Amino acid sequence: MDPLSPLNQLSSKPPVPQPDSALMIKAKELEASFLSEMLGYAGLGASEGSFGGGIGEEQFASFMREAQAKQMVAHGGIGLAEQLFRAMSKGQLNADGN
């Protein structure tokens, strides 16, 4: 069978993410950064009306979004960390010559 055939690629099992591995920790950090940016673009933390916190609230809203994004990832996230882990571990295997 041709080693480049799609059937051969499907038969190999993807790496299992280990929650405490350095690669998985970095993948979760990347997912949290992505979610934080998306929450910012969605307008989370934007003050409305005349009773908003002003410039101080605007400056610290990013810290709140970052903390919320980290909590989202800690509670399962959107699955991006697992996908990033698999992509990075494939690159790591290829760099090792396996």
FENKAMO-V338849 format. One record per helix or strand. SS is the DSSP state (2 for helix, 1 for strand). FROM is the first residue (numbers start at 1). TO is the last residue. If there is no record, write none. Layout:
BEGIN
ss = {SS & SS}
from = {FROM & FROM}
to = {TO & TO}
END
This chain:
BEGIN
ss = {2 & 2 & 2 & 2}
from = {6 & 22 & 54 & 80}
to = {11 & 41 & 74 & 96}
END
